[in-house]
Amino acid sequence: MDKPSDQFGAKPAVLRCARCGKFVDWEEAQVQVVCSCRPRIDLPPVLVREATDADRAAARELFQQDFGRTEIVAFGEVMDLDQMPALVAVMTEQPAGALAYRLLGAALHIVALATDPMWQRSGVGGHLLAEAELLARRLGLQRIVVSTTNDNLPALYFYQRRGYRLRDLVPDSIIAHTRQQVPGFAGIPVRDEVRLEKTL
Ligand SMILES: CC(C)(COP(=O)(O)OP(=O)(O)OC[C@H]1O[C@@H](n2cnc3c(N)ncnc32)[C@H](O)[C@@H]1OP(=O)(O)O)[C@@H](O)C(=O)NCCC(=O)NCCS
């Protein structure tokens, strides 16, 4: 069995530098304020669909690459992403992003969302999120919930930009699982679970 830190805390290179395009480790990534000078790039359309059995391995690889694991701790549970329904986003042939979800009471819970660093800032994450919201509406759900960690400023930015609101902070919840302090985005210690919610 993996060490606790490997299961829940260790994060390999997953993000792509907005300036030079190089992949960057969580720990080395930084936040920078920019204006809207970055041009919109014309990219192939993103197709989002329910993951088929054939997509499973690729989705697993995306989660493994972005989170360093396929088990996620959120809302007081440890979940195996392999066992969850998922959406995948396809830009060329292989899935460029994946979103795992489940029902949590009267809400759709986004358990994990990962875009291949190669395709980040191409609309993949936004399309996956929009499709998850459509799915929740089709299921008659009024809320969509997601959680991330205190260090994950790109995710906190991404979700709040798309109408999600901070709902709860669960202090030290991640440390309770890792049993040690692990450096996350920009070296910020990964400690707390931050829960966000959007009313549909
Ligand atoms: C957070 C994450 C999922 C975002 O995914 P993404 O695919 O990069 O998201 P998008 O491309 O839809 O949006 C990102 C930005 O790219 C911009 N963008 C999208 N298409 C673009 C294009 N064609 N040209 C230029 N910019 C574009 C978007 O406008 C957005 O910026 P904004 O929010 O300032 O408007 C991704 O960074 C990731 O996988 N992170 C690691 C895992 C993680 O932290 N997951 C979340 C926790 S569960």
The ligand as a Tripos MOL2 file, in Angstrom:
@<TRIPOS>MOLECULE
LIG
   48    50     1     0     0
SMALL
NO_CHARGES

@<TRIPOS>ATOM
      1 C1         -8.3250   23.9570  -12.8210 C.3       1 LIG1
      2 C2         -8.3080   23.2760  -14.1820 C.3       1 LIG1
      3 C3         -9.2350   22.0700  -14.1560 C.3       1 LIG1
      4 C4         -8.7970   24.2830  -15.2570 C.3       1 LIG1
      5 O1         -8.9270   23.5820  -16.4790 O.3       1 LIG1
      6 P1         -8.6990   24.2330  -17.9160 P.3       1 LIG1
      7 O2         -8.9960   23.1670  -18.9120 O.co2     1 LIG1
      8 O3         -7.3750   24.8850  -18.0020 O.co2     1 LIG1
      9 O4         -9.8590   25.3410  -17.9220 O.3       1 LIG1
     10 P2        -10.3400   26.2870  -19.1260 P.3       1 LIG1
     11 O5         -9.4050   26.1650  -20.2900 O.co2     1 LIG1
     12 O6        -11.7770   26.0400  -19.3780 O.co2     1 LIG1
     13 O7        -10.2210   27.7140  -18.4660 O.3       1 LIG1
     14 C5         -8.9700   28.1910  -17.9880 C.3       1 LIG1
     15 C6         -8.6710   29.5680  -18.6070 C.3       1 LIG1
     16 O8         -8.3130   29.4390  -19.9660 O.3       1 LIG1
     17 C7         -8.9840   30.4260  -20.7450 C.3       1 LIG1
     18 N1         -9.2080   29.9120  -22.1120 N.ar      1 LIG1
     19 C8        -10.0440   28.9230  -22.4770 C.ar      1 LIG1
     20 N2        -10.0010   28.7410  -23.8160 N.ar      1 LIG1
     21 C9         -9.0940   29.6340  -24.3030 C.ar      1 LIG1
     22 C10        -8.6050   29.9180  -25.6120 C.ar      1 LIG1
     23 N3         -9.0470   29.2700  -26.6910 N.pl3     1 LIG1
     24 N4         -7.6560   30.8930  -25.7430 N.ar      1 LIG1
     25 C11        -7.2130   31.5650  -24.6620 C.ar      1 LIG1
     26 N5         -7.6300   31.3210  -23.3800 N.ar      1 LIG1
     27 C12        -8.5720   30.3790  -23.2180 C.ar      1 LIG1
     28 C13       -10.2930   30.5990  -20.0020 C.3       1 LIG1
     29 O9        -10.9030   31.8380  -20.3300 O.3       1 LIG1
     30 C14        -9.8730   30.4850  -18.5550 C.3       1 LIG1
     31 O10        -9.4020   31.7150  -18.0250 O.3       1 LIG1
     32 P3        -10.3480   32.6680  -17.1730 P.3       1 LIG1
     33 O11       -10.9840   31.8440  -16.0770 O.co2     1 LIG1
     34 O12        -9.4010   33.7020  -16.6630 O.co2     1 LIG1
     35 O13       -11.3810   33.1920  -18.1280 O.co2     1 LIG1
     36 C15        -6.8610   22.8420  -14.6030 C.3       1 LIG1
     37 O14        -5.9720   23.9040  -14.3500 O.3       1 LIG1
     38 C16        -6.3450   21.5930  -13.8910 C.2       1 LIG1
     39 O15        -6.5250   20.4770  -14.3720 O.2       1 LIG1
     40 N6         -5.6680   21.7700  -12.7400 N.am      1 LIG1
     41 C17        -5.0700   20.6710  -12.0060 C.3       1 LIG1
     42 C18        -6.1100   19.8060  -11.2840 C.3       1 LIG1
     43 C19        -7.0010   20.6290  -10.3710 C.2       1 LIG1
     44 O16        -6.5390   21.4370   -9.6050 O.2       1 LIG1
     45 N7         -8.3190   20.3890  -10.4740 N.am      1 LIG1
     46 C20        -9.3080   21.1430   -9.7120 C.3       1 LIG1
     47 C21        -9.5130   20.6010   -8.3590 C.3       1 LIG1
     48 S1        -10.7780   19.3310   -8.3520 S.3       1 LIG1
@<TRIPOS>BOND
     1     1     2 1
     2     2     3 1
     3     2     4 1
     4     2    36 1
     5     4     5 1
     6     5     6 1
     7     6     7 2
     8     6     8 1
     9     6     9 1
    10     9    10 1
    11    10    11 2
    12    10    12 1
    13    10    13 1
    14    13    14 1
    15    14    15 1
    16    15    16 1
    17    15    30 1
    18    16    17 1
    19    17    18 1
    20    17    28 1
    21    18    19 ar
    22    18    27 ar
    23    19    20 ar
    24    20    21 ar
    25    21    22 ar
    26    21    27 ar
    27    22    23 1
    28    22    24 ar
    29    24    25 ar
    30    25    26 ar
    31    26    27 ar
    32    28    29 1
    33    28    30 1
    34    30    31 1
    35    31    32 1
    36    32    33 2
    37    32    34 1
    38    32    35 1
    39    36    37 1
    40    36    38 1
    41    38    39 2
    42    38    40 1
    43    40    41 1
    44    41    42 1
    45    42    43 1
    46    43    44 2
    47    43    45 1
    48    45    46 1
    49    46    47 1
    50    47    48 1
@<TRIPOS>SUBSTRUCTURE
     1 LIG1         1 GROUP 0 **** ****
